[in-house]
């Protein structure tokens, strides 16, 4: 995966807490999906691994004397809330099985000869 193993462990722990993966210790063990890829939607994965809000308000309070700044936070909050809901609705339309199928198709189209091991149950 070309990333630090600590990052992978944190992600697996988050996915395990969300009951999306099961992890077993010992020889020949590891992590696997807790249910079929067709029954796991990207919105579930997103909620499991994204600790921070995708859209956040500025930390500093706006200048109360500013004609825009003194009331923009309420407006931004409404926009951010709507955008996050739209993101989750879109992610909920796609499951892991569909992603696997797209990756396989893209690899085949690119003529990728590497062995692809799907995460099927």
TANOR-V672462 format. One record per residue. RES is the residue in one small letter. OMEGA is omega in whole degrees, -180 to 180 (NA if undefined). D_CENTER is the distance of its C-alpha to the mean C-alpha in Angstrom with 2 decimals. Layout:
# TANOR-V672462
res:RES omega:OMEGA d_center:D_CENTER
res:RES omega:OMEGA d_center:D_CENTER
This chain:
# TANOR-V672462
res:x omega:176 d_center:16.07
res:x omega:175 d_center:18.14
res:x omega:-179 d_center:16.53
res:x omega:180 d_center:17.94
res:x omega:178 d_center:17.96
res:x omega:179 d_center:17.30
res:x omega:180 d_center:13.79
res:x omega:180 d_center:13.25
res:x omega:179 d_center:15.09
res:x omega:179 d_center:13.12
res:x omega:178 d_center:9.78
res:x omega:177 d_center:11.97
res:x omega:179 d_center:13.58
res:x omega:179 d_center:10.61
res:x omega:177 d_center:9.81
res:x omega:178 d_center:13.58
res:x omega:179 d_center:14.04
res:x omega:180 d_center:11.93
res:x omega:176 d_center:14.22
res:x omega:176 d_center:11.87
res:x omega:174 d_center:13.76
res:x omega:180 d_center:17.37
res:x omega:177 d_center:18.88
res:x omega:179 d_center:22.59
res:x omega:177 d_center:24.83
res:x omega:-179 d_center:27.83
res:x omega:178 d_center:29.06
res:x omega:-179 d_center:27.21
res:x omega:180 d_center:24.37
res:x omega:-179 d_center:20.76
res:x omega:176 d_center:17.42
res:x omega:178 d_center:16.81
res:x omega:-179 d_center:14.84
res:x omega:176 d_center:16.47
res:x omega:-177 d_center:16.99
res:x omega:177 d_center:17.26
res:x omega:179 d_center:14.38
res:x omega:-178 d_center:15.88
res:x omega:177 d_center:15.23
res:x omega:-179 d_center:11.48
res:x omega:-178 d_center:9.64
res:x omega:178 d_center:6.24
res:x omega:178 d_center:6.75
res:x omega:179 d_center:7.39
res:x omega:179 d_center:4.54
res:x omega:-179 d_center:2.76
res:x omega:-179 d_center:6.37
res:x omega:-171 d_center:6.92
res:x omega:-179 d_center:5.61
res:x omega:-179 d_center:6.20
res:x omega:-176 d_center:9.93
res:x omega:175 d_center:11.41
res:x omega:-179 d_center:11.95
res:x omega:180 d_center:11.01
res:x omega:-178 d_center:14.72
res:x omega:178 d_center:17.32
res:x omega:177 d_center:21.04
res:x omega:-180 d_center:23.39
res:x omega:-178 d_center:24.62
res:x omega:175 d_center:28.21
res:x omega:180 d_center:30.10
res:x omega:178 d_center:31.43
res:x omega:-179 d_center:35.14
res:x omega:180 d_center:36.87
res:x omega:-179 d_center:39.55
res:x omega:-178 d_center:37.20
res:x omega:178 d_center:37.57
res:x omega:-173 d_center:33.89
res:x omega:-175 d_center:32.30
res:x omega:-179 d_center:33.83
res:x omega:-175 d_center:32.05
res:x omega:-175 d_center:28.99
res:x omega:178 d_center:26.54
res:x omega:179 d_center:26.94
res:x omega:179 d_center:26.41
res:x omega:180 d_center:23.30
res:x omega:178 d_center:21.80
res:x omega:179 d_center:22.44
res:x omega:-179 d_center:20.90
res:x omega:179 d_center:17.72
res:x omega:179 d_center:17.45
res:x omega:-179 d_center:18.05
res:x omega:179 d_center:15.54
res:x omega:177 d_center:12.65
res:x omega:179 d_center:14.03
res:x omega:177 d_center:14.27
res:x omega:-179 d_center:10.67
res:x omega:177 d_center:9.75
res:x omega:179 d_center:12.82
res:x omega:180 d_center:11.92
res:x omega:-180 d_center:8.59
res:x omega:-180 d_center:10.85
res:x omega:-175 d_center:13.30
res:x omega:177 d_center:11.71
res:x omega:-177 d_center:11.59
res:x omega:179 d_center:11.19
res:x omega:178 d_center:14.95
res:x omega:178 d_center:14.96
res:x omega:178 d_center:12.68
res:x omega:180 d_center:15.11
res:x omega:179 d_center:18.02
res:x omega:179 d_center:17.07
res:x omega:178 d_center:16.70
res:x omega:-179 d_center:20.03
res:x omega:179 d_center:21.65
res:x omega:178 d_center:20.69
res:x omega:180 d_center:22.00
res:x omega:180 d_center:25.11
res:x omega:-180 d_center:25.70
res:x omega:-179 d_center:25.53
res:x omega:-180 d_center:27.93
res:x omega:-177 d_center:25.76
res:x omega:179 d_center:27.88
res:x omega:178 d_center:25.53
res:x omega:179 d_center:24.99
res:x omega:-178 d_center:21.65
res:x omega:-180 d_center:20.82
res:x omega:179 d_center:18.52
res:x omega:-178 d_center:16.72
res:x omega:180 d_center:18.99
res:x omega:NA d_center:20.56
